[in-house]
Amino acid sequence: MKKILYFYSVVSPYSYLGTKKLLEISKKYSAEIIEKPVNLVEKVFPATGGVPVPQRHISRQLYRNVELDRWTSHLNINFNKKPKFWPPKDPHTPAYFLIASIEMGKKMDFGFKVLEHIWSKESDISNLDTMRLIADDLKINFDDLKKLALSERIKKIYEDNTQEAINLNVFGVPTYIYKNEMFWGQDRLSFLEESLKN
């Protein structure tokens, strides 16, 4: 089976914008998506020369807003480019819950919901009540999910994902890797699709 490594962050707007297209492509070409949530801001950026959005030059921030407007209009997605709870106080706990949900068999579902809560629903993903809402929505037992999410095993997976991303020269998200070829950004999904055809 074809496998796509999918490196992303629970705070990334472009990960949110690319999720549905990625799912469509994976289904069309019978490809498995292997989710790899990473610590983007504190680990990947410093290791690869990146900086968080608020620290970027104003010209870059302004153009980022232009691109977000273009893509949300093009995709017809409900989106708030300046959400109330972004960046979240704690991006790591929701990433732990996401990884735990993957381990429990809910692939791609939890991650999309977390991103949706930031960029569309004005929710604070640092709040465990938001994690509970998502778990309930996906019919996941919250107590079981929480126990797993806060375990050392899940934290290690998060660390391992992050180091793997750095080792593979991933410098931003979303990044998709298929057959050792890297595609950075949801606007490169058409190139990923071309590669999957072969």
C-alpha positions, 0 to 999 in steps of 0.5 A, a space after each residue: 500500500 502507498 504510504 504518505 508521511 504527514 507532518 503537521 502541527 495542531 496550530 497550523 492554518 495550512 494543515 487545516 486548509 489541506 486536510 480535506 484535499 489530502 483525504 480525497 487524494 489518499 482515498 483516490 489512490 488507496 494511500 495510507 496517511 501516517 500522521 506525524 504531529 510535531 513540535 513545530 515552534 519550539 523544536 522544528 523552527 529553531 533547528 531549521 532556521 524558521 521563526 514563529 509568525 509573530 516574530 516574522 517581518 511585517 511584510 511576511 505577516 501581511 502576505 501570509 494574510 493575503 494568502 490565507 484570504 485567497 485559499 479560504 475563498 478558493 476552498 470555500 472554508 469557514 475560517 478566521 485568520 485571527 482567531 481569539 485563542 491563537 497561538 494557544 497557551 499550550 500547543 503540546 497537550 492537544 498534540 498529545 491527545 491527537 497522538 493518543 487518538 491515532 493510537 486508538 484508531 481515530 486516524 485523521 479525525 481528531 487532528 482535523 477537529 482540533 484545527 477546526 476548533 482553532 480556525 473556525 470555532 473560536 475554541 481554546 484547544 489548551 482547555 481540556 473541555 475542548 478536548 472532551 468536546 472533540 472526544 465526545 463528537 468522535 465517540 471516544 471515551 474521554 477518560 481513556 483518551 486522557 489517560 493515554 494522552 498524558 502518558 510518557 509513551 505518547 510524549 515520546 512519540 511526539 518527540 520522536 515525530 519531531 526529531 524524525 521531521 528534523 532528520 528528514 529536513 522538514 522545516 514547515 508544515 504541513 509537509 507530506 513525504 511520499 517515496 522520500 520526496 518532500 512536498 511542503 504546503 497544502 498548495 503542493 498537494 497537486 504535485 503529491 497527487 501526480 507522484 501518487 499516480 505513478 
